[in-house]
Amino acid sequence: MAELPHLHTATVALYVRVGCRFETPADNGLSHFVEHMLFRGTDRYKSSYDLSFAVERLGATLYAETGRDCGLMSLSVEPDGIAPGLEILGELLSSPRFDDIELERKLILEELKEDYDDKGVEINADDIARELLFGDHPMGQRIIGPQRNVERFDTADVRRHFERFYCARNMLLCVAGPVDTDAVVAAAAQHLSKLPSGTAAVGKPLEFDQSEARYQYVKDSGSQTGISLVLRGVPEQDADFPALIALMRAIDDGMSTRLHYRLCDQLGLAYSINASIEPLHETSLVDITANTSHDKVAELVRQMLRLLAQLRAEPISAAELDKLQRRYRYDSRSSTDDPNAIAGQVGGTALFYEPPSMAERVARIAALTAPDLQRVARRVFRPERLSVAIVGDLTRARQADVCEAVMAWQ
């Protein structure tokens, strides 16, 4: 429970240990498939229309997503909509109909087409880079799964997967906003009591045997080349995770940061380039993505890697550190005006371990020094943690140039 009495709206969010991390190759994509099928009605709300209408009468939208090791269902409502929202979630989780599977299959296959060209070759650089990084581990599988699985899943598969993962011990409910805790607990007990207790899902432990950078090029006839540069970071529980957060803000948090100012503003190598952290249970991913013209790819990749190497070699300036700490403090305070953000910080984390308080998060960032950031840069920005996927229409010479830039990085 996240009590935010100053707000006028609330978020009801249910987090589930589900996703490709918990799937076999034969079941890969089933978590995502189940997420879609949950919208197809319940015993009380006979159709997807009836379900959506009931949610929207509360002024809300039922949102759902499937990640690699976590799923989410949430509604944002006015405070008096919390109990009715919990009632709808309880109905959805206790008596889904799982009707119209062929209709939903068609929609998922359309969604899947975004990641493949007309010859069936995968062109999603983000997924390709993650497969390179995770190798044969289930985390390297696609969230949506392969086409052959989507075409094969039947209602029995959907019900089997739902019954295994959508149980009380495998889920966490978070309500954020101007809440009456006792009333919310009572409503949750009333409307979610039909859920079976079940058991918490446990994924295969992560093990890495990478000794050098990994690289893959995929040909695509688009007008630009896509770049996904992924490094294995440190988990949220690691003492260096706050320093990694700060380090990423030195890289990409505003137009004066190194990534945008140097590579876009000064060198003109890309119009848009982004860096972020994807936290996962047991690890995190540092993700830098960009699209650029084919003739600039090799130089852009070189400059990306040069930027990371410089952060290993030299501590950031005192002014740069002060700026990112101030911006982190501001963003943390502004998130208390957003119940969705708070639900994510509290609930998404608590699904796996006890989250630190907002005050603790801010204090950890405020206590960092430039050597702290340099230390984590030396730990994370290493060739043996790097995977790079390039998707575009490059000549053989340009392919060789990009490959050399990645594999020669030290």
Secondary structure as GFF3:
##gff-version 3
##sequence-region A 1 410
A	DSSP	beta_strand	2	3	.	.	.	ID=ss1
A	DSSP	beta_strand	10	16	.	.	.	ID=ss2
A	DSSP	three_ten_helix	20	22	.	.	.	ID=ss3
A	DSSP	three_ten_helix	25	27	.	.	.	ID=ss4
A	DSSP	alpha_helix	30	37	.	.	.	ID=ss5
A	DSSP	three_ten_helix	38	40	.	.	.	ID=ss6
A	DSSP	alpha_helix	48	56	.	.	.	ID=ss7
A	DSSP	beta_strand	63	66	.	.	.	ID=ss8
A	DSSP	beta_strand	71	77	.	.	.	ID=ss9
A	DSSP	three_ten_helix	79	81	.	.	.	ID=ss10
A	DSSP	alpha_helix	82	94	.	.	.	ID=ss11
A	DSSP	alpha_helix	101	113	.	.	.	ID=ss12
A	DSSP	alpha_helix	125	134	.	.	.	ID=ss13
A	DSSP	three_ten_helix	138	140	.	.	.	ID=ss14
A	DSSP	alpha_helix	147	152	.	.	.	ID=ss15
A	DSSP	alpha_helix	155	165	.	.	.	ID=ss16
A	DSSP	three_ten_helix	168	170	.	.	.	ID=ss17
A	DSSP	beta_strand	171	177	.	.	.	ID=ss18
A	DSSP	alpha_helix	181	191	.	.	.	ID=ss19
A	DSSP	beta_strand	214	219	.	.	.	ID=ss20
A	DSSP	beta_strand	225	232	.	.	.	ID=ss21
A	DSSP	alpha_helix	241	251	.	.	.	ID=ss22
A	DSSP	alpha_helix	258	258	.	.	.	ID=ss23
A	DSSP	pi_helix	259	266	.	.	.	ID=ss24
A	DSSP	beta_strand	273	280	.	.	.	ID=ss25
A	DSSP	beta_strand	283	292	.	.	.	ID=ss26
A	DSSP	three_ten_helix	294	296	.	.	.	ID=ss27
A	DSSP	alpha_helix	297	313	.	.	.	ID=ss28
A	DSSP	alpha_helix	318	335	.	.	.	ID=ss29
A	DSSP	alpha_helix	339	343	.	.	.	ID=ss30
A	DSSP	pi_helix	344	348	.	.	.	ID=ss31
A	DSSP	alpha_helix	349	350	.	.	.	ID=ss32
A	DSSP	alpha_helix	358	366	.	.	.	ID=ss33
A	DSSP	alpha_helix	370	380	.	.	.	ID=ss34
A	DSSP	three_ten_helix	383	385	.	.	.	ID=ss35
A	DSSP	beta_strand	386	392	.	.	.	ID=ss36
A	DSSP	alpha_helix	396	407	.	.	.	ID=ss37
###
